[in-house]
Amino acid sequence: QVQLVESGGGLVQAGGSLRLSCVASGSIFSISTMGWYCQPPGKQRELVASISTGGSTKYADSVKGRFTISRDNAKNTVYLQMNDLKPEDTAVYYCNSDIVKALSDSWGQGTQVTVSS
């Protein structure tokens, strides 16, 4: 069973930066498209950014130009560099694998990001 452990969240002022990390156990990381998702208070979880096995990236319009997703296959880790943070970025952030979502839809505990104005 794949385990996903997110870290790096915290409280930051608007305009600040954070770098989230997600370590995935198991052997599927290198063959997975990995994604970062956010779940704002009272709202549904939504995709923020994704990165394919080949390094192709996609971003939600709301974060384009501010967030950067990257991966290190040797470390089974995916990152989300978050710059110029806004109060509306406040959410719990999760990572996941396209394969894990398809097979079991299981999720890690997430990491809380809070941006103060």
C-alpha positions as CSV (number, residue, x, y, z in Angstrom):
1,Q,0.0,0.0,0.0
2,V,1.3,3.4,-1.0
3,Q,1.7,6.0,1.8
4,L,1.8,9.7,1.1
5,V,3.3,12.0,3.7
6,E,3.0,15.8,3.1
7,S,5.0,18.4,5.0
8,G,6.1,22.0,4.8
9,G,2.9,23.9,5.5
10,G,2.5,26.7,8.0
11,L,1.3,30.2,8.6
12,V,2.7,32.9,6.3
13,Q,1.8,36.5,5.5
14,A,0.4,37.4,2.1
15,G,3.2,37.7,-0.4
16,G,5.3,35.1,1.4
17,S,6.5,31.7,0.2
18,L,6.4,28.1,1.3
19,R,7.8,24.9,-0.1
20,L,5.7,21.8,0.3
21,S,7.1,18.3,0.1
22,C,5.4,14.9,-0.3
23,V,7.2,11.6,0.1
24,A,5.5,8.5,-1.4
25,S,6.4,5.1,-0.3
26,G,6.3,2.1,-2.7
27,S,7.5,1.6,-6.2
28,I,4.8,3.3,-8.2
29,F,6.1,6.9,-7.7
30,S,8.4,6.8,-10.8
31,I,5.6,5.7,-13.1
32,S,2.9,8.0,-11.7
33,T,1.8,11.5,-12.6
34,M,1.8,13.3,-9.3
35,G,-0.5,16.0,-8.3
36,W,-0.9,18.6,-5.6
37,Y,-4.4,19.3,-4.5
38,C,-5.9,21.9,-2.1
39,Q,-9.1,21.8,0.0
40,P,-10.1,25.2,1.3
41,P,-12.3,25.4,4.3
42,G,-15.8,24.2,3.5
43,K,-14.9,23.4,-0.1
44,Q,-14.1,20.4,-2.2
45,R,-10.6,19.2,-2.9
46,E,-9.3,20.5,-6.2
47,L,-6.2,20.0,-8.3
48,V,-3.6,22.7,-8.1
49,A,-0.7,21.3,-10.1
50,S,0.5,18.1,-11.7
51,I,3.7,16.7,-13.1
52,S,4.0,13.7,-15.4
53,T,6.7,11.1,-15.3
54,G,8.5,13.0,-18.1
55,G,8.3,16.3,-16.2
56,S,5.4,18.0,-18.0
57,T,3.5,20.3,-15.7
58,K,0.0,21.7,-15.6
59,Y,-1.4,24.3,-13.2
60,A,-4.7,25.7,-12.2
61,D,-5.2,29.2,-13.5
62,S,-5.3,30.6,-10.0
63,V,-1.7,29.6,-9.3
64,K,0.0,30.0,-12.7
65,G,3.1,32.1,-12.4
66,R,3.2,31.7,-8.6
67,F,3.5,28.0,-7.9
68,T,6.0,25.5,-9.3
69,I,5.7,21.7,-9.1
70,S,8.7,19.5,-9.3
71,R,9.7,15.9,-8.6
72,D,12.8,13.9,-7.6
73,N,12.2,10.3,-8.6
74,A,15.4,9.2,-6.7
75,K,13.8,10.4,-3.5
76,N,10.2,9.5,-4.3
77,T,9.3,13.1,-3.5
78,V,7.2,15.8,-5.2
79,Y,7.5,19.4,-4.3
80,L,5.3,22.5,-4.6
81,Q,7.1,25.8,-4.4
82,M,4.5,28.4,-3.5
83,N,5.4,32.1,-4.0
84,D,3.4,35.3,-3.7
85,L,0.9,33.5,-1.5
86,K,-2.6,35.0,-1.1
87,P,-5.2,34.6,1.6
88,E,-7.3,32.6,-0.8
89,D,-4.5,30.0,-1.0
90,T,-5.4,29.0,2.5
91,A,-6.2,25.3,2.5
92,V,-5.1,21.9,3.4
93,Y,-2.7,20.7,0.7
94,Y,-2.5,17.0,-0.4
95,C,-0.4,15.2,-2.9
96,N,-1.5,12.1,-4.8
97,S,-0.6,9.8,-7.6
98,D,-2.9,9.2,-10.6
99,I,-2.5,5.5,-10.0
100,V,-3.3,5.6,-6.3
101,K,-6.4,7.8,-7.0
102,A,-7.6,5.4,-9.6
103,L,-7.1,2.2,-7.6
104,S,-8.0,3.2,-4.1
105,D,-8.6,7.0,-3.8
106,S,-6.6,7.0,-0.6
107,W,-5.0,10.2,0.7
108,G,-2.4,11.3,3.2
109,Q,-3.0,13.6,6.1
110,G,-2.3,16.7,4.1
111,T,-0.4,19.8,5.3
112,Q,-2.2,23.0,6.4
113,V,-1.3,26.3,4.6
114,T,-2.6,29.5,6.2
115,V,-2.0,32.8,4.5
116,S,-2.8,35.9,6.6
117,S,-3.6,39.3,5.0
